[in-house]
Amino acid sequence: MTIRTSFGKHKIRNFIGLGVVVVAVVALATPFIYIHFIEGPPPPKLSLPTTGTVNSSTGSSASSASGALNVGTGSVVGYRVSEKLLGQNSTAVGRTKKVWGLIDVRGTTIASASFSVNMASVVSDQAQRNSQFDGRIMDVTQYPTAKFTLTTPIDLGSTPQQGIVKQYSATGELTMHGVTKSITFSVSIEGTSNGLAALAEIPVTFSTWNISNPSIGGFVTTADSGTLEVLLNATTGTGNSPSSGGVSSSGGGFGTPVTVPSTTVPGLKLPSS
């Protein structure tokens, strides 16, 4: 009788131990499956329209980059942040096409430039991430717009050529989350048939702009910095407007943000006598 009881307890202990192992395996496998098979890979980095040679001194023809250029269709701004979901590495990306501004080219010099971004329209592929971004992280209700203003002219050296990319350094003031800081970063510029295109990846340390770390408890953790991705299409044609950002029904980088339709309230009428 004693032997049977001991044997039964041993089986129970083995069963409990096996259950603990199964739970641990499931806990580790779930985020891996979600990131690699359900969520999928993050969208590729933004890129210039060219397929030409970087830093080449010759091109197909000079672009029409002169005078005031409007930030127009094809412009995209967003963020890219490395995150860890329960031990599994992933990349969070959010984007918007609601970008507007002006770039003033005088001869072979970018004399001035500025662009603004509708922060409330920045969306990723995850609704929960968007909610965190709009709320505690960026507080888009209080700080609906981010802006960059060039403070030092950029000497292009020569008239931009179509299909040719050159590297420059840009210095200006970046305003986000109600904080303005001077930054310097590398920018790639290419001549286009009706203006120029500019591409930049700007490193951003969240605390510098008083931005809350995107981490959510012990569930999702991130580093203390990320990357601001910028692709501007500056054109001699019509640019994006501040109200709409020139966004068509395609919306931002991952779909259309929710738009609440306006409601028409009928006018008041006096009752007939």
PAKEMAR-811295 format. One record per residue: residue in one letter; z negated, x, y negated of N, C-alpha, C, O in turn. Coordinates in steps of 0.001 Angstrom, whole numbers, plus 500000, padded with zeros to 6 digits. Each point is the difference from the previous one (the first is absolute). Layout:
REM residues N
AZXYZXYZXYZXY ...
REM end
This chain:
REM residues 273
M500000500828501207500000499172498793500000500854498755500735499710499056 T498484501305500918499931500913498864501321500720499792500411500231498863 I500255500127502228501284500700499920501052499108499364500794500450499174 R499206498248501227500992499080499431499798499818498493500952499951499222 T497768499950500399499708499811498572500467501200499187500593499839498933 S499139501362501570500410501217499311501523500081499906500560500420498988 F500094499162502103501468500032500014500576499024498985500997500288499338 G498346498526500546500454499003499046499848500482498577500892499793499178 K497985500853500512499796500533498649501019501074499679500471500101498868 H499867500698502127500976501057499792501361499408499658500710500521499141 K499652498391501530501274499344499727500022499415498589501010500068499299 I497847499354500298499932499418498658500165501076498934500698499808499004 R498632501354501231500115501087499034501437500503499902500495500293498911 N500165499802502239501401500429500001500895499011499261500915500389499274 F498803498325500925500794498964499358499824500051498481500973499897499253 I497783500261500298499722500094498568500666501238499412500589499945498920 G499313501179501802500622501234499529501505499859499875500598500488499040 L500027498833501944501439499776499956500367499110498815501021500216499346 G498134498775500380500250499116498869499961500733498676500814499745499113 V498227501178500754499887500786498776501252500854499798500511500113498886 V499976500486502201501205500832499929501208499164499584500795500424499161 V499339498383501431501121499122499679499971499603498525501028500025499323 V497780499606500181499863499616498596500379501161499084500679499801498992 A498882501414501357500306501182499196501499500269499977500557500321498950 V500098499550502202501444500237500077500759498977499159500936500345499280 V498648498392500820500654498941499223499816500241498506500932499827499214 A497838500580500397499716500253498587500869501114499446500434499940498850 L499823501076501961500839501116499554501485499647500047500780500430499150 A499595498791501844501418499687500186500506498966499002501170500038499617 T497964499033499951500437498917499120500605500495498694501113499590499671 P498206501282499555500632500487498768501252500814500260500926499974499190 F499125500760501936501193500783500333501189499075500230501094500237499488 I498677498706501290501073499041500284500450499303498719501193499806499768 Y497828499820499403500332499290498759500849500873499086501032499550499502 I498548501696500269500693500888499065501380500384500508500968499989499239 H499131500353502045501242500569500516500990498961500549501200500267500071 F498304498559500313500904499038500626500116498690499224501028499328500079 I497937500302499177500041498741499256500361500244498543500976499445499497 E498236501386499825500283500289498594501263500824499842500781499758499080 G499439501226501813501197500824499940499865501116498990498983500099499312 P502040500749500591499956501135499080500080499542498549500575498949499717 P498852501830499354500089499643498575501423500167499500500779500733500610 P499579498612498308501341500163499436500210501434499555499042500666499608 P502186499827500443500270501385499570499735500164498517499917499022499258 K499952502229500317499780500289498595501223499589499179501113499921500520 L498667499822498212501094499656499105500945501190499852499581501149500139 S501670498581499585500976501085499883501045499657498945500237498830499703 L500378502194499741501071499832499034501274499527500709500141500207501206 P500772499173498078501217499484500648500969501074500452500937499704500741 T498862501550498831500962501049500290499993500444501455499007499853500713 T502112500688499700500087500715501275500485501413499717500420500731500896 G499507499627497832500526501292499556499030501143500217499024499866500738 T501246501258498617499232501220500170498929500121498930500276499803498817 V498519500517501587498904500169499065500147501319499259500343501023500593 N499386498943498075500035501195499151501390500630499891500106501187499693 S500946498056500547501351500522499834500373499971498524499496499160499256 S501371501735500311500395500064498594501299499250499733500445499920498855 T500155499539502172501249499259499818499882498614500607499226499783500933 G501536499293498540499957498652500510501347499345499894500967500620499557 S499107498108500853501280499315499984500466499747498575501176500197499693 S497917499368499426500317499773498596498706499763499248498964499716500600 A501103500402498080498811499770499194499637498520500038500881499141500025 S497829500566499978499571498613499984500025499485498567500289500747499064 S499408497979500778499982499412498660498574499930499466499646499087499254 A499534501901501144498611500025499554499925500478498559499951501204499746 S500040497871499316499894500351498586499456498800499240500273498851500347 G498948501436498606499411498932499216498856499332500738499375500597500876 A500359498156498759498900499251500605500443499411501335500967499241500061 L498326501111501000500276499479501335498877499054500408498822500270499767 N501566498625500841499024499005500426499638500175501473500872500240500835 V497855499639499475499570500013501399500437498677500615499552498932499583 G501327501148501413500608498789500518499890499813501495499154500608500654 T501699498555499876500030499658501414500105501256500865500761500917499691 G498474499111501383499972501165500876498776500862499779499749500927500770 S499482498781498183498773500744499725498870499462500880499862498791500184 V499342502122500351498890499633500893498813500910499704500165501204499801 V498648498218500170498765500775499852499010499518501050499929498806500288 G499311502116500283499032499600501011499022501097500327499975501051499360 Y499215498687501653499001500968500440500196500338501469500573499218500759 R498950501945499629499988500427501397498658500695500243499691501006499362 V499522498454501556498654500510500255499785500162501504500294499093500779 S499197502059499614499666500232501407498671499312500301499029500162499260 E500932499078501818498778499312500366499728500166501491500880500373500776 K497897499344499594499601500116501402499359498692500421498994499576499431 L501603499783501578499516498723500511499294500238501327500648500231501021 L498020499711498964499192500236501201500446501250500745500170499988501220 G500016501095498022500337501281500611501480500275500132500385501125500320 Q500472497868499440501443500175500123500628500181498616499744499212499090 N501075501824500756500633500296498712501178499068499729500803499722500890 S499286499804497878501138499168499589500255500253498510499256500729499343 T501803498658500144500363500173498596500181498639499350500764499164500483 A498527500622498416500119498751499247500995500204498867499911500972499249 V501042498101500633501030500084498954500134498645499321500149498975500665 G499798501027498015500219498783499226501009500281498900500008501093499434 R500847497934500254501065500231499019500309498748499183499666498878500379 T500984501363498484500494498904499176501274500436499278500215501185499745 K500620497831499933501195500248499196499805499487498572500925500043499188 K497885499478500516499711499504498660499623501169499094498831500227499686 V502202500502499909499857501202499174500948499880498817501142499572500171 W498410500798498631500872499947498831499652501145499046498903500556500060 G502040499790499061499743501079499051501278500556499404501083499448500193 L498776501660499076501116500637499308499952501508500172498921500592500028 I502246500030500087500131501455500014501040500370498949501147499559500072 D498450501252498951500891500367498898500533501413500225499243500969499951 V502061499142500294500639501291500251500771500421498756500895499286499548 R498762501864499903500685500548498829500716501282500411499369501047500145 G501927498873500040500761501160500454499605500371501423500258499240500933 T499125501909499237499554500447501318498477500011500084499422500754500784 T499933498416498413498536499930499982499525498559500141500501499102499324 I498530500687501557499330498706500038498923500051498922498937500588500193 A501356498786498669499114500090498843498732499178500179498918500415499583 S501216498430501033498845499135500230500269499111501198501149499755500366 A497780499769500235500129499111501157498684499280500222498928500563499773 S501153498217500661498807499248500384500411498878500941501089499436499884 F498024500253501042500252498863500879498674499353500376498956500650500035 S501114498064500241498812499230500365500221499308501330501134499764500418 V497750499911500244500050499393501331499084498780500034498860500050499537 N501648498870501011499192498806500234499170500230501263500525499891501108 M498191500423498741499167500372501134499720498838500955499801500207501197 A500184498586498274499727498839500851501120499734500985499808499271500973 S501375501316498789501145499763500883500129501059501087500894499908500842 V498229501100499158500052501048501030499517499413501325498879499500500090 V501970500562500934499631499425501299500303500971501135500931500800499924 S498262499109501125500238500757501227500394498999501082500333498853499703 D499627501589501547500331499093501100498773499306500563500093499316501019 Q498741500847498328498767499413500492499326499183498898499651500533498946 A500170498179501303499386499120499012498571500421499673499584499916498845 Q499656500535502154498619500410499764499951501241499112499134500115499133 R501798500810501085500070501199499161500357499610498562499441500543499046 N501490498518500807500390499545498672498817499380499260499831500205498798 S499353499035501931498838499360499393499010501035499486499445499847498912 Q500331501210501874499106501074499578500576500739498786499271500341499069 F502038499899500952500667500694498899499884499197498703499665500553498953 D500610498149501119499978499151498808498587499810499459499803499814498799 G499217500235502104498629499728499599499189501226499656500108500535498896 R499080499912502041499013501044499702500632501364499701499386500814499310 I501831499456501194500592501331499804500653500119498628499615500867499215 M501360498287500478500738500118498742499644498920498969500335500139498823 D498999498803501602499587498927499094501155499604499078499921500158498782 V501149499326501821501226499726499248499849498864498992500832499855499104 T498116499340501033499760498951499010499592500618498665500478499587498944 Q498631501408501112499556500663498776500970501088499539500148500246498803 Y500516500408502169500936501080499671501356499697500630500359500607501009 P500399498463498411501241499528500624501169500972499934500983499838500722 T498917501184498407501144500887499783499592501465500058498949500380499483 A501886500440501149499857501456499955501169500535499183501075499401499986 K498718501734499328501044500513499119500013501519499986498957500651500055 F502259499901499871500157501449499803500835500231498757501022499344499797 T498533501607499359500737500371498788500190501504499972499031500755500074 L502211499679499821500311501427499915499508500540498658500280499412498955 T498988501706501069499483500579498756500675501318499639499843500483498878 T500902500106502049500733501243499747501455499814500404500266499666501155 P500692500539497935501415499829500360500393500866501188499438501076500208 I501532498449500571500500500735501168501384500563499669500932499244499722 D499196502060500308501293500653499763500781500012501309499637500705500942 L501429498518499110500798499897501229500879501233500216500445500250501120 G499807500514497830500812501207500130501479499737499874500722500813499424 S499748498074501100501409499627499919500104498500500224499031499357500402 T502140500091499338500213498573500216499883499681501488500656500650500814 P498528498369499560499848499659501424501344499685500651500841499318499414 Q499347501178501788501234499755500747499758498956501085498928499954500603 Q502056499230499633499879498998501050499849500667501365500744500920500340 G498296498610500423499810500501501355499310501343500072499905500573501086 I499606499956497797499333501296499984498541499810499586499711499367498985 V499381501184501805498571499865499754499433501314499490500273501061500560 K498938498865498374499305501176499485498517499697499836499598498857499782 Q499604502195500327498555499862499922499492500388498611500456500981499412 Y498594498234500071499412500269498690498488499752500065499472499494500990 S499862500877497929498571499720499862499822498981498888500598500124498931 A498575498866501325499763498954499011498515499943499663499147500113500880 T500556499710497838498619499875499532499873498729499175500826499731499128 G498146499499501149499798498770499255498648499401500263499143500620500629 E500663498157498881498731499301500176500192498826500949500881499161499810 L498277500799501212500044498917500980498776499117499804498863500469500040 T501391498245499747498921499029499828499944499078501202500963499295500303 M497907500717500375499760499101501135498540499562499963499113500765499621 H500661497998500778498621499513500131499218500187498701498785500200500025 G501920499734498834499359500126498710499679501415499571499350500198498974 V501090500796501791499717501402499700501310500734499744500962499833500750 T499082500981498193501186500784499658499701501482500170499027500512499446 K501822500180501329499834501430500241501341500704499847501048499434500311 S498911501806499206501211500816499903500278500630501355499096500542500636 I502166499386499808500380500559501298501305500786499857500803499737499105 T499390501223501784501250500754500097500440499987501451499190500241500895 F502077499483499350500491499873501365501473500371500058500669500082498970 S499833500141502241501421500305500217500803498709500079499539499003500556 V501664501026498882500878498835500049501410500459500325500467501011499476 S500207498249501386501389500267500349500882499023499228499759498793500011 I501269501740499317500870499168499170501453500183500423500467501113500241 E500224497768499839501405499999500429500831499157499038499558498931499577 G501622501527500077500899499213499180500637498895500827500322500202501171 T499861498630498222500676498890500663501179499556499138500189500506498893 S500593498561501608501191499564499275499668499291498697500830499957499092 N497963499486500802499642499279498775498637500414499448499340499215499319 G500234502027500975498721500466499479499434501137500826500680500993500257 L498064498854500159499384501005500851498929499357500875499506498910499709 A500151501788501363498936499557500900498945501093500067500329501186500015 A498410498419500023498889500956500039499061499641501142499697498830500231 L499849502193500475499125499806501158498795500925499886500149501185499703 A498654498275500535498790500818499931498970499507501002499905498806500285 E499329502134500240498843499706500840498791500617499305499833501220499993 I499328497931499424498905500452499152498673499874500746499592498887500334 P499726502230499936498699499919500659498963499372499076499935500330498816 V499261498771501724499001499293499201498650500067500703499874499581501150 T499123500944498162498624499965500492499346498740499456499909499823498786 F499637499304502099499544498675499592498902500044498938500051499245499029 S498965501623501144498858500033499089500399500370498574499307499639499049 T501811501080500796500454500394498666500319498784499144499824500028498782 W500645498908501855500323498759499286498973498899500291500277498814499823 N498548501596500622498918499045500315500453498925500994499610498837499900 I501211501574501048500495499078501030499111500126501234499716501106500461 S499856497774500058499159500002501193500762500555501192501191499732500162 N498126501040500672500618500498501221500415498810500871499209499076500188 P502021500930500349500484498859500779499275499761501320500230498975500641 S498895501947499786499301499858501278499252498676500061499473499512499000 I500496499916502215499280498741500233498942500253501063500286499933501196 G498482500361498364498915500259500931500367501095500976500538501033499601 G499182498758501664500371500967501015501247499591500748500382500637500981 F500265498285498552501172499484500695501261500757499612500730500494500860 V499521499592497822501148500752499481499480501038499008499294499656499053 T501050501599501160499588501064499082501232500732499478500995500147500710 T498926500302498059501099500750499392499441501243499318498790500147499829 A502124500744499786499602501162499216499707499537498578500123498815499691 D499489502122499442499676499629498625501214500074499076499856499983498778 S501338500100501809501214500097499186501182499375500731499940499734501200 G501126500039498055501228499466500571501184500475499180499874500915499186 T501276498465501028501218500389499294500605498796499298500158498932500590 L500177501259498141500727498993499233501480500328500123500448501043499523 E500316498070501115501434500207500208500792499267498910499776498817499746 V501153501904499616500756499428498884501490500288500166500398501149500188 L500416497810499742501451500129499979500512499147498852499897498773500032 L500660501887498943500502499283498838501518500093499933500572501083500119 N500073497776499690501435499953499772500205499638498541499858498839499616 A500479502168499560500184499781498564501471499802499704500832500834500356 T499482498071498999501386499620499825500325499626498562499120499595499240 T502151500545500391500448499567498676500131498485499947500156499424498923 G499782499936502226500109498554500064498673499315499748499045500605499513 T500920498116500830498793499202499802498872500488500891500200500233501192 G498628499919498239498845500458500759499123498854500461500252498839499677 N498712501498501085499029499005500432499173499529498807499707500777499091 S499924497960500921499187499461498913498525500100500370499664499958501183 P499450500173497833498564500095500293499459498785500735499066500124500792 S501508498700498959499472498785500619500333499909501473499156499616500810 S502079500739499545500425499854501395500116501326500717499961500047501230 G500184501043498012500208501297500634501357500102500644500267500953500732 G500612498066499008501341500053500569500013499783501492500913500463500684 V498086498837499840499897499825501449500736498752500428499798498916499452 S501056501256501533500705498858500562499117499350501034498818500329500092 S501727498749500698499215499302501006499534500908501116499191499586500831 S501301501652499210499575500931501041498598500506499767499389500537500924 G500057499309497839498625500368499735499779501483500019500889500772499639 G497904499649500790499626501401500006500494500705501235500949499557500647 G498395501561499684500469500827501096499846499369501365500673500414500944 F498439498569499194499746499435501320500120498490500018499454499354500894 G501241500070498150500117498553499996499589499441498653499620500746499098 T500455497971500771499773499366498724498543499627499815499440499281500828 P499918501202498081498634499566499724499978498494499767501004499409499602 V497847499978500647499887498564499841500110499637498529499332500600499158 T501507498424500529500163499525498628499591498534499951500521499178500754 V498558500504498368499551498620499867500923499275499043500123500403498844 P500536498526501612500932499296499116499258499300498869498859499567500163 S501806500328498687499383499303498880499964498502500279500854499466500708 T498170499885498740499848498564500218500289499257498707499465500353498949 T501356498644501115500332499189498823499072498796499943499987499169500908 V499250500748498034499072498876499844500635498958499087500381500322498874 P499742498431501591500628498979499165499196499755498737498773500104500004 G501928499567498906499321499748498733499179498721500057500285499089500776 L498684500867498378499136498821499934500707498862499267500749500239499053 K499016498551501376500582498828499345498932498971499715499101499786500813 L500994499577498036499084498923499680500372498752500798501181499708500184 P497830499571500279500329498778500746500657498987499090499663499889498821 S501274499377501739500689498989499197499047498853499667499125499658500795 S501050499766498048499106498915499564500384498720500712499377498961499780 
REM end
